[in-house]
Amino acid sequence: MSHRTATTGALLALGGFGVLSVGGLLFLNGWMDMKDDLMAQPEPILPGAGGPARTYFTGSAAVDEALTGILMFYYPCVSGEMPALSFFTAYMAGQVLPIHTALLLESSRAGHHGTMLAIPVIWGMTYQSIPFGIILPLYAIAYIWLSPLAKPTQPGTSRAANQLPTDLARLQTTSSAMLLGFVLPSVLAALPSPSVISRDSQQIFLALWQVFPIWVSLSHWFLAAAAQTFGFVVGPTHVSPTASLQSLRQVYRTTLKCTSLVHFGVFALAAFPQLRPVVHGGLLQERVSLWDIFVPSSALSPKQIKTMAEGSLTPLQYDLYCACAAMAILVSYLAYTVGGLNRAAGLSTIGGLLRRSVVVGPGGAMLWALWDRDEEVLAGGK
């Protein structure tokens, strides 16, 4: 109990830092003042040289106003105005892929049936509304208190029974659902404007991307139903440790390969401008250091920003790092409990997270740690 309480305290502190470094910084550095000035214009204007902001999306005044405000934050991420921001946005998308995949996989565990952990769309839409550097610490807290997988295995009980996915069709369509629901909207929103798509279309795609957890869940439901209806489920249809582990391995491999591609791709394109595709003139010509892309300024700095793009970068950096730290704490705690309250197992997981982050980034390393847990429990029959 003391270890669980201490872990909860660490996660609460991390969430509090997320509030300060993500939400608080937008007020401290002057970003909110700039946003309010643009929104107060007779016709709201996009940051930089983006022209008029779209104000109609759904017909609901409150929702449309919220989406227009969100555009003020995300439009500089895809406009190419600040290359460091564009590169970090691409990197962050590559890390969101394994993080949201982890939420999908964990939602399907038998031990999570009937709990809030079984509804990933709610968690996803919450962290699309409130930064996930704030929400994922809360997810991790819910996990360690509600999940039987976060409790030490008692003698004579089977951990594998709780860890088994309940639906092989859903499991086998997880990667495809992430492709349709997350990757495709992300690519559409990142298409350069006005050279490939209009600025108005880009704003629509950004608004559609904002609700990607809904698209992922709808795709997941449709693809799983189609797989069951037309007999596309690979292997035995009954749920067993062997069948589940085979399907889980495929999801883990596919996701980590994609994450690693984005991870190394951003590093390569940032370090070697001559490798960059012709997407934005600024991205092609301007030299950007890895320090500019990945190292945030102080969360307590009162320095006022010059552009809204500059003001978006640092909160995004802290957002990703807080989210990944929360998931790292969670998987380390799970390793500790799977090992029978073995502190060495938890410390070993932390070391593995650091090493694997070099290959797949922090979000990918977290998913890899969950893979290790599945191999140990499902293959080992714990």
N, C-alpha and C positions, 0 to 999 in steps of 0.2 A: 504493500500500500504506500509506503514512504517513497519508493522509487516512482510510482505512478503520480503521486502528489508533486514530487520534485519536477518530474517531466512536464506536468501540467503548468507549474509555475514558470518554467522556462519558456513554454509555448505562449503563455499569456504575456510574458515580458517581450517576446519576439513580436507578437501581435501589436503590443503597445508601441514598439519601435516602428512597426509598419505604419501605424496611424501617424506618427510623428514625421517619418521620413518620406512618406508618399503623400498623404493628405495634407499634413501640416506644411510641408515644403511648398506646395502650390500657393499657399497664402503668404508664406514668408518671403518667397523670391519674387513676388509681384505677378505671377502668372494669372492668378484669379482676377487681378485688376485689369490686366490686358484683355482677358476673355470678356469681362463685363463691358469694357469699352467697345469691343467689336460687336457684342450682342445688342448693345444699346443703340447702334446705328439704325437709321430708318430702314435700311436693308442690311441685315447682318453680313459681315465680311469674313471670309476665310483668312487665317493667318498667312503672313508673307504676301506673296503676289497672287494668291489663289482666286481672287475675284469674289463674287457674291456667294454666300452660303445658302444652301438649300434649307428651307424652313418647313416644307410640307413632306411628310412621309406616310403617316397613318390616318390623318384626319382628326386625331386627338390632340388638342392644343398642348396638354401637359406632356404627353409622350413626345410630340414633335419638338417641343422646346428642349426637352432633355437630350434628344438625339442630336439636335443642332449644337448644344453645348458639348456633347461628346466629340462631335466632329472637330471642334476647336482644338481638342487635345490630340486626336489621332491623325488629322489631315497632315500636319508637318511630318509625321512618321513615314508617309508614303509619297510626299511631294518632292523629295530629293533636295529640299532647301538646306538641310544640314546632314551631310553624309554620315557623320558618326551616329546620328539618331536613326537614319535609315538602316544602317548596318546592324545596330543593336536591336531594332524592331524585328528584322529578319531572324537574328539569333534568338530573340525571345520567342518568336513563333515556333522555332525549332525545338525549344524547351517546353513550351506549352503542350506540344504533341505528346511526349511521354507522360507528362503530368496528368492531362485529362484522360489519356488511355488508362493510367493507373486507377483513376476514379471509376472508369467504366468497368474494369476488371474486378475491382474490389466490391462494386455494387452487385456483382453476380454471385458472390460467395454465399453458400448456404447459411453460414452463420450470421449473415447480415440481413437475411430476409425479415421484413417487417420493421426495420430500423431506418433512420434517416440516412444511413450510409448506402442504402439500396436505391436512392433516387439521385443519380448524378446530375440530372438536368437542373435540379434545385440548387445544388452547390455551384454548378457552372454558371447559371444565370445570376446567382448572388455575387460570384467573383467577377462577373462582367459588369456588375453595377457598383460594387465596392471592390477596391483593389485586392487581387488574390494574395498579395503579401500580407493582408489583414485577415482574409477569410480562411486560407489554408491552415494557419495555426489553430483556428477554431475547428476545422475539419479534423486535424490531428488529435485535438483534445476529445472530440466526440468519438473518434476511433478508439482511443486507448481506454475510454470509460464504457463504451457500449459494445465493442466487438469482443466476441469470445476468442478471437485470434490474438488479442492483445493480453490475454491472461495466460499464466503458466499452465502447461498441460498437467492435468492431475493423473496420478497412477490409475491405470485401467481405463482411461478414456482415449479417444482417437481425435487428434487435432485435424487429421485429414478430412474427417466427416464435415467439419465446419468450414474447411477451406475449399472444398469442392465447389466449382461453379455449378449452378443449378440448371443451366440451359446451354447445351453444346452449340446449338444453332446461333445463339447470340454471341457466344464466345468466338466462333469461327468467322463471324461477320464484323468483329470489332474493328479490325484494320480498315476494312472497306467503308464502314460508317465514319471513321475519322477522316478518311480521304474525301468522302462526299460532303461531310458536315463541317469539317474544319479546314482541311488543306485547300479545297477548291475555293471556298469563300475568301481565304487568305490571299490566294494567288490573284483572284479577281480584283480585290481591293488594292493590291500592290501594282496593278498594271499602270504604266506611266500615262499621265494625262498632261496636255491634251493630245499627245502624239499618237496614242493607241486608242484610248477611250476619252470621252469628254469629262470635264471636271464634274459635271452634274452626275454622270454615270458613276464616277468614282465615289462620290458622296453616298449614292444609293448602295453601292457595294460595301462601303464602310459601315453603313447602318445595318445591312444584312449580316455582315461579319459580327457585329456586336451581339447578336443572338445566336452565335454558332452552337452553343450547347443544345439549343432546341433542334437545330438542323441535324446535329450528331444523333440525338436521341430518336428523332423521327426516322432518320436513315437506318439506325440500328434496328428499330422495330420493323420497318418495312423489309429490310434485307433478311432479317432472321425469319420473318413470316414466310418470305419467298423461299428461303432455303428449306424450311420445313415442308412447305406445300409441294415443292417440286423435287424434293429428295436430294438436295445439294449438300446435305450435311456429310462431311467426310468421316469415314470410319464408323465404329459402332455408335448407335444412336443413344444407348443408355449411358448415364453419367458414371464414370469410374475414374480412379486416380490416373490410370494409364492413358485413357482417351483424353481426359482433361489436360494432362500434362503435355501431350502431343500438340494439342491445339494452342495451349498457352505458349509453348515454345515458339510456334509460328508467329503469334502476335508479338512476342518480345523481340524476336529476330527482326521482323519487318519494321517495327517501330524504331528500334535502336539503329538499324541501318540508315533509315531516313534522318534520324536525329544527328547521327554522326556526319552524314553528308552535309547538312546545314551547318553544323559545328565547324567542320574544317573548311567548308566553302566560304563562310564569313571571314574566317582568319586569313584564308588565301586571298580573297578579293580585297580585303583591307590592307594587307601587307604588299600586294603586288597590283597596282592600279592597271597595269597593262593587261591583266587577265579579266578585267571587268567587262561585262557585256554593255552595249550601248543602250542604257535605259534612261539615264538622266545625264545631262552634260556635267553637272557638278560631281556626280558619283564617278564619272569616267576620268575627270581631270584632277580633282582635288586629292591631295595626299592626306590620309587620316592615320593617326597612330592608334595602336591597340589600346593604349592608355586612355585616349579620348573616348573610345567606344565602350570600354568595360569598367573604368574606374570612376565612381561617382564622387562628386564634391561633398563636403560635409553637410549632413542633414540639418545642422544648426546654423549654417552660414547665412548671414543676412544679406549677402550680395544679391543685388537686383539684376534680373536677366535683361538682355537686350532684345531677344526675340522669343516668341512663344515656343519655337522649336527647341531652343536652349533650355527653356523651362520644362519641357516634356521629358528630356533625356534623363536627368537625374532621378526624378520620381519613378520612371520605368525601371531604371537600374535597381533601385532599392526594392521595387515591387517584385522583380524576379528573384533577387537574392533572398528576400525574406520568405517568399513562397518556397524556394528550394531548401532553405534552412529548415523550415517547418517539416517538410517531407523527409529531410535527412534525419531529423530528430525522431520522427515516427518510425522509419524503417530500422533505425538503430535500436529503438525500444523494442520493436517486434523481434529483432534478432536476439536481443537480451532475453525475451520471454520464451522464444522457441528453444533457446539453449538452456532452458530451465533456470532462469535468473542468473545466467552466466555473464558476468561483466566482461570477460575476455571476448565473448561473441559480439557484444555490442561495440567494443573498441575495435575489433577486427572489421566490423561493418563500416565504421567511420573511416578507417584506413582505406578500405575498398572504395568508398565513395570518393575520396580524394584522388585516388589513382585513376579511377574510371572517368572522372570528370575531365581528365585530359583528352579522353577519346570521344566521349559522348556528351560532355557538359554536365552540369549538376542535376538537371532534371532527368537526363538519360541515366545517370549513375543511380539515381533513386529507383527508377524502374528496373534496372539491372539487379539491384539489391532485392527487390520483390521477386524477381526470377529466381535468385538464389534460395529464397525462402520456400518457393513452390517446389524447387528441386529437392530440397532437404525434407520437406514434409510429405509431399505427394509421392515422390519416388522412394523415400525412405520409410513410408508407411507409419509416420509418427502419429 
